[in-house]
């Protein structure tokens, strides 16, 4: 049993095998939660330590896994991944190392420029190693054991579509400085959100589940916490500049990074009020 766990909700084209092959000295075990259950080839894969069946989404599946496997409490950190995320060789282990070094409570890797982003705040900021924020999204959250103890029971089952679970985290943890993006590790999100034709959203439609209604219910239940934002301080900066210069540089790149991301061919889902869906866009006015 290694120190950490990667729990990935895997479809037929899951990228978890790339992560395993590229990280032979990894500090994490891999648990695959296959959409349709593990195939014979999956079960014969020597790189995957654990298989977990069932669950309509990765949060529900991880709760079931935790309930049936008490040894899961032995993992120091758990990274709950979507299956369309690509990391550079060894970066998952390096991500866990940064989380340990900074004693992060709830965190995520940054989103690489030129891929597909759901929120601007999570895009890579070149001035930081670790950046303190007020929002970590459901795509790839990493929980310390303390974070799981505090958040799993209350929030992992809030919605079937998973929208709004991250909103609840921000509400529950507001003003505590417990959320972070690890800019030292940037992952490429290889597919944009496909609400119109993606298999997960097709399944939700067949089940009569409306993500907008689920999200609105979370917003009604949890106190607002303001706009998504990078905090003013608490960051681990990439270069040892004077504090005032580092603060200004971080803020400057927060303003510039969406345009840089889009120039490299990336997409961003536009910010929207509850109840209004907008597809990803490549149009952005540079700042």
SULZISUL-V880938 format. One record per residue. N is the residue number from 1. RES is the residue in one letter. SS is DSSP state (A for helix, B for strand, O for the rest). PHI is phi as a letter, one per 30 degrees, with the letter a starting at -180 (none if undefined). PSI is psi in radians with two decimals (NA if undefined). Layout:
BEGIN
n:N res:RES ss:SS phi:PHI psi:PSI
n:N res:RES ss:SS phi:PHI psi:PSI
END
This chain:
BEGIN
n:1 res:X ss:O phi:none psi:2.13
n:2 res:X ss:O phi:d psi:3.12
n:3 res:X ss:O phi:d psi:-0.61
n:4 res:X ss:B phi:b psi:2.91
n:5 res:X ss:B phi:b psi:2.33
n:6 res:X ss:B phi:c psi:2.10
n:7 res:X ss:B phi:c psi:1.97
n:8 res:X ss:B phi:c psi:2.28
n:9 res:X ss:B phi:d psi:1.88
n:10 res:X ss:B phi:c psi:2.25
n:11 res:X ss:O phi:c psi:-2.95
n:12 res:X ss:O phi:d psi:-0.50
n:13 res:X ss:O phi:c psi:0.52
n:14 res:X ss:O phi:e psi:2.50
n:15 res:X ss:O phi:c psi:0.18
n:16 res:X ss:A phi:d psi:-0.53
n:17 res:X ss:A phi:d psi:-0.66
n:18 res:X ss:A phi:e psi:-0.76
n:19 res:X ss:A phi:d psi:-0.74
n:20 res:X ss:A phi:d psi:-0.86
n:21 res:X ss:A phi:d psi:-0.54
n:22 res:X ss:O phi:d psi:0.05
n:23 res:X ss:O phi:b psi:1.13
n:24 res:X ss:O phi:d psi:-0.44
n:25 res:X ss:O phi:c psi:0.57
n:26 res:X ss:O phi:d psi:2.67
n:27 res:X ss:O phi:c psi:0.35
n:28 res:X ss:B phi:b psi:2.53
n:29 res:X ss:B phi:d psi:2.76
n:30 res:X ss:B phi:c psi:2.20
n:31 res:X ss:B phi:c psi:2.11
n:32 res:X ss:B phi:c psi:2.17
n:33 res:X ss:B phi:c psi:1.61
n:34 res:X ss:B phi:d psi:2.42
n:35 res:X ss:O phi:e psi:-0.83
n:36 res:X ss:O phi:c psi:0.34
n:37 res:X ss:O phi:i psi:2.69
n:38 res:X ss:O phi:d psi:2.40
n:39 res:X ss:O phi:d psi:2.91
n:40 res:X ss:A phi:e psi:-0.65
n:41 res:X ss:A phi:d psi:-0.69
n:42 res:X ss:A phi:d psi:-0.83
n:43 res:X ss:A phi:d psi:-0.43
n:44 res:X ss:O phi:d psi:-0.01
n:45 res:X ss:O phi:d psi:1.99
n:46 res:X ss:O phi:d psi:-0.24
n:47 res:X ss:O phi:d psi:-0.21
n:48 res:X ss:O phi:c psi:2.10
n:49 res:X ss:O phi:d psi:-0.55
n:50 res:X ss:B phi:b psi:2.47
n:51 res:X ss:B phi:b psi:2.43
n:52 res:X ss:O phi:b psi:2.12
n:53 res:X ss:O phi:c psi:2.90
n:54 res:X ss:O phi:i psi:-3.13
n:55 res:X ss:O phi:i psi:2.33
n:56 res:X ss:O phi:d psi:-0.30
n:57 res:X ss:O phi:b psi:3.03
n:58 res:X ss:A phi:d psi:-0.48
n:59 res:X ss:A phi:d psi:-0.77
n:60 res:X ss:A phi:d psi:-0.74
n:61 res:X ss:A phi:d psi:-0.69
n:62 res:X ss:A phi:d psi:-0.64
n:63 res:X ss:A phi:d psi:-0.72
n:64 res:X ss:A phi:d psi:-0.74
n:65 res:X ss:A phi:d psi:-0.79
n:66 res:X ss:A phi:d psi:-0.66
n:67 res:X ss:A phi:d psi:-0.57
n:68 res:X ss:A phi:c psi:-0.13
n:69 res:X ss:O phi:b psi:1.49
n:70 res:X ss:A phi:d psi:-0.38
n:71 res:X ss:A phi:d psi:-0.27
n:72 res:X ss:A phi:d psi:-0.42
n:73 res:X ss:A phi:d psi:-0.22
n:74 res:X ss:A phi:d psi:-0.26
n:75 res:X ss:O phi:d psi:2.35
n:76 res:X ss:O phi:d psi:-0.65
n:77 res:X ss:B phi:b psi:2.61
n:78 res:X ss:B phi:b psi:2.18
n:79 res:X ss:B phi:c psi:2.02
n:80 res:X ss:B phi:c psi:1.81
n:81 res:X ss:B phi:c psi:2.49
n:82 res:X ss:O phi:d psi:2.86
n:83 res:X ss:O phi:c psi:0.07
n:84 res:X ss:O phi:c psi:0.54
n:85 res:X ss:B phi:c psi:2.28
n:86 res:X ss:B phi:c psi:2.26
n:87 res:X ss:O phi:c psi:2.65
n:88 res:X ss:O phi:d psi:2.70
n:89 res:X ss:O phi:e psi:2.24
n:90 res:X ss:O phi:i psi:-0.05
n:91 res:X ss:A phi:d psi:-0.49
n:92 res:X ss:A phi:d psi:-0.76
n:93 res:X ss:A phi:d psi:-0.73
n:94 res:X ss:A phi:d psi:-0.63
n:95 res:X ss:A phi:d psi:-0.85
n:96 res:X ss:A phi:d psi:-0.66
n:97 res:X ss:A phi:d psi:-0.74
n:98 res:X ss:A phi:d psi:-0.71
n:99 res:X ss:A phi:d psi:-0.70
n:100 res:X ss:A phi:d psi:-0.81
n:101 res:X ss:A phi:d psi:-0.66
n:102 res:X ss:O phi:c psi:0.03
n:103 res:X ss:O phi:h psi:0.88
n:104 res:X ss:O phi:d psi:2.46
n:105 res:X ss:O phi:d psi:-1.02
n:106 res:X ss:B phi:b psi:2.20
n:107 res:X ss:B phi:b psi:3.11
n:108 res:X ss:B phi:a psi:2.74
n:109 res:X ss:B phi:d psi:2.72
n:110 res:X ss:B phi:d psi:2.80
n:111 res:X ss:B phi:c psi:2.21
n:112 res:X ss:O phi:d psi:2.47
n:113 res:X ss:O phi:d psi:2.50
n:114 res:X ss:O phi:i psi:-0.04
n:115 res:X ss:O phi:c psi:-2.51
n:116 res:X ss:B phi:b psi:2.06
n:117 res:X ss:B phi:c psi:2.48
n:118 res:X ss:O phi:c psi:-0.47
n:119 res:X ss:O phi:b psi:2.42
n:120 res:X ss:A phi:d psi:-0.58
n:121 res:X ss:A phi:d psi:-0.53
n:122 res:X ss:A phi:d psi:-0.10
n:123 res:X ss:B phi:d psi:2.60
n:124 res:X ss:O phi:e psi:2.31
n:125 res:X ss:O phi:c psi:2.01
n:126 res:X ss:O phi:d psi:-0.15
n:127 res:X ss:O phi:d psi:-0.16
n:128 res:X ss:B phi:b psi:2.64
n:129 res:X ss:B phi:c psi:-0.87
n:130 res:X ss:B phi:b psi:2.28
n:131 res:X ss:B phi:b psi:2.22
n:132 res:X ss:B phi:d psi:2.28
n:133 res:X ss:B phi:b psi:3.14
n:134 res:X ss:O phi:c psi:0.25
n:135 res:X ss:O phi:a psi:2.26
n:136 res:X ss:O phi:b psi:2.28
n:137 res:X ss:O phi:c psi:2.92
n:138 res:X ss:O phi:d psi:-0.14
n:139 res:X ss:O phi:d psi:-0.74
n:140 res:X ss:B phi:a psi:1.03
n:141 res:X ss:B phi:d psi:2.48
n:142 res:X ss:B phi:c psi:2.16
n:143 res:X ss:B phi:c psi:2.28
n:144 res:X ss:B phi:d psi:2.91
n:145 res:X ss:A phi:d psi:-0.69
n:146 res:X ss:A phi:d psi:-0.67
n:147 res:X ss:A phi:d psi:-0.73
n:148 res:X ss:A phi:d psi:-0.76
n:149 res:X ss:A phi:d psi:-0.62
n:150 res:X ss:A phi:d psi:-0.62
n:151 res:X ss:A phi:c psi:-0.45
n:152 res:X ss:A phi:d psi:-0.94
n:153 res:X ss:A phi:d psi:-0.71
n:154 res:X ss:A phi:d psi:-0.63
n:155 res:X ss:A phi:c psi:-0.44
n:156 res:X ss:O phi:d psi:-0.41
n:157 res:X ss:O phi:c psi:0.27
n:158 res:X ss:O phi:d psi:-0.76
n:159 res:X ss:O phi:b psi:2.63
n:160 res:X ss:O phi:d psi:-0.64
n:161 res:X ss:O phi:d psi:-0.21
n:162 res:X ss:O phi:i psi:-0.20
n:163 res:X ss:O phi:d psi:2.42
n:164 res:X ss:O phi:j psi:-0.32
n:165 res:X ss:A phi:d psi:-0.72
n:166 res:X ss:A phi:d psi:-0.55
n:167 res:X ss:A phi:d psi:-0.75
n:168 res:X ss:A phi:d psi:-0.70
n:169 res:X ss:A phi:e psi:-0.80
n:170 res:X ss:A phi:d psi:-0.64
n:171 res:X ss:A phi:d psi:-0.82
n:172 res:X ss:A phi:d psi:-0.51
n:173 res:X ss:O phi:c psi:0.17
n:174 res:X ss:O phi:e psi:2.47
n:175 res:X ss:O phi:i psi:0.29
n:176 res:X ss:O phi:c psi:-0.12
n:177 res:X ss:O phi:i psi:0.62
n:178 res:X ss:O phi:c psi:0.05
n:179 res:X ss:B phi:c psi:2.47
n:180 res:X ss:B phi:a psi:2.62
n:181 res:X ss:B phi:c psi:2.27
n:182 res:X ss:B phi:c psi:1.70
n:183 res:X ss:B phi:d psi:-0.30
n:184 res:X ss:B phi:d psi:-0.34
n:185 res:X ss:B phi:b psi:1.97
n:186 res:X ss:B phi:c psi:2.22
n:187 res:X ss:B phi:c psi:2.53
n:188 res:X ss:B phi:c psi:2.13
n:189 res:X ss:B phi:d psi:1.92
n:190 res:X ss:O phi:d psi:-0.19
n:191 res:X ss:O phi:b psi:2.41
n:192 res:X ss:O phi:d psi:2.79
n:193 res:X ss:O phi:e psi:2.28
n:194 res:X ss:O phi:b psi:1.39
n:195 res:X ss:O phi:d psi:-0.44
n:196 res:X ss:O phi:d psi:-0.57
n:197 res:X ss:O phi:b psi:-0.01
n:198 res:X ss:O phi:d psi:2.56
n:199 res:X ss:A phi:d psi:-0.58
n:200 res:X ss:A phi:d psi:-0.76
n:201 res:X ss:A phi:d psi:-0.51
n:202 res:X ss:A phi:d psi:-0.75
n:203 res:X ss:A phi:d psi:-0.71
n:204 res:X ss:A phi:d psi:-0.74
n:205 res:X ss:A phi:d psi:-0.76
n:206 res:X ss:A phi:d psi:-0.51
n:207 res:X ss:O phi:d psi:0.00
n:208 res:X ss:O phi:i psi:0.46
n:209 res:X ss:O phi:c psi:2.18
n:210 res:X ss:O phi:c psi:1.94
n:211 res:X ss:A phi:e psi:-0.63
n:212 res:X ss:A phi:d psi:-0.72
n:213 res:X ss:A phi:d psi:-0.71
n:214 res:X ss:A phi:d psi:-0.75
n:215 res:X ss:A phi:d psi:-0.75
n:216 res:X ss:A phi:d psi:-0.63
n:217 res:X ss:A phi:d psi:-0.66
n:218 res:X ss:A phi:d psi:-0.76
n:219 res:X ss:A phi:d psi:-0.61
n:220 res:X ss:A phi:d psi:-0.49
n:221 res:X ss:A phi:d psi:-0.60
n:222 res:X ss:O phi:c psi:2.51
n:223 res:X ss:O phi:d psi:2.47
n:224 res:X ss:O phi:d psi:2.68
n:225 res:X ss:O phi:b psi:0.19
n:226 res:X ss:O phi:j psi:-3.02
n:227 res:X ss:O phi:d psi:2.63
n:228 res:X ss:O phi:e psi:2.33
n:229 res:X ss:O phi:a psi:2.60
n:230 res:X ss:B phi:d psi:2.35
n:231 res:X ss:O phi:d psi:2.89
n:232 res:X ss:O phi:d psi:-0.52
n:233 res:X ss:O phi:a psi:-3.07
n:234 res:X ss:O phi:j psi:0.04
n:235 res:X ss:O phi:d psi:2.74
n:236 res:X ss:B phi:c psi:1.90
n:237 res:X ss:B phi:d psi:2.70
n:238 res:X ss:O phi:d psi:-0.58
n:239 res:X ss:O phi:b psi:2.56
n:240 res:X ss:O phi:d psi:1.08
n:241 res:X ss:O phi:d psi:2.87
n:242 res:X ss:O phi:e psi:2.58
n:243 res:X ss:A phi:e psi:-0.74
n:244 res:X ss:A phi:d psi:-0.72
n:245 res:X ss:A phi:d psi:-0.72
n:246 res:X ss:A phi:d psi:-0.73
n:247 res:X ss:A phi:d psi:-0.76
n:248 res:X ss:A phi:d psi:-0.66
n:249 res:X ss:A phi:d psi:-0.72
n:250 res:X ss:A phi:d psi:-0.82
n:251 res:X ss:A phi:d psi:-0.67
n:252 res:X ss:A phi:d psi:-0.74
n:253 res:X ss:A phi:d psi:-0.47
n:254 res:X ss:A phi:d psi:-0.66
n:255 res:X ss:A phi:d psi:-0.62
n:256 res:X ss:A phi:d psi:-0.43
n:257 res:X ss:A phi:d psi:-0.59
n:258 res:X ss:A phi:d psi:-0.73
n:259 res:X ss:A phi:d psi:-0.71
n:260 res:X ss:A phi:d psi:-0.71
n:261 res:X ss:A phi:d psi:-0.82
n:262 res:X ss:A phi:d psi:-0.59
n:263 res:X ss:A phi:d psi:-0.46
n:264 res:X ss:O phi:d psi:0.16
n:265 res:X ss:O phi:j psi:0.15
n:266 res:X ss:O phi:d psi:2.98
n:267 res:X ss:B phi:b psi:2.74
n:268 res:X ss:B phi:b psi:2.29
n:269 res:X ss:B phi:d psi:2.13
n:270 res:X ss:O phi:d psi:2.58
n:271 res:X ss:O phi:d psi:2.50
n:272 res:X ss:O phi:a psi:2.64
n:273 res:X ss:O phi:d psi:2.83
n:274 res:X ss:O phi:e psi:2.34
n:275 res:X ss:O phi:j psi:-0.04
n:276 res:X ss:O phi:b psi:2.01
n:277 res:X ss:O phi:c psi:2.40
n:278 res:X ss:O phi:b psi:2.36
n:279 res:X ss:O phi:d psi:2.90
n:280 res:X ss:B phi:e psi:2.68
n:281 res:X ss:B phi:b psi:2.71
n:282 res:X ss:O phi:c psi:0.08
n:283 res:X ss:O phi:c psi:2.18
n:284 res:X ss:O phi:a psi:2.37
n:285 res:X ss:O phi:d psi:2.00
n:286 res:X ss:O phi:e psi:2.55
n:287 res:X ss:O phi:c psi:NA
END
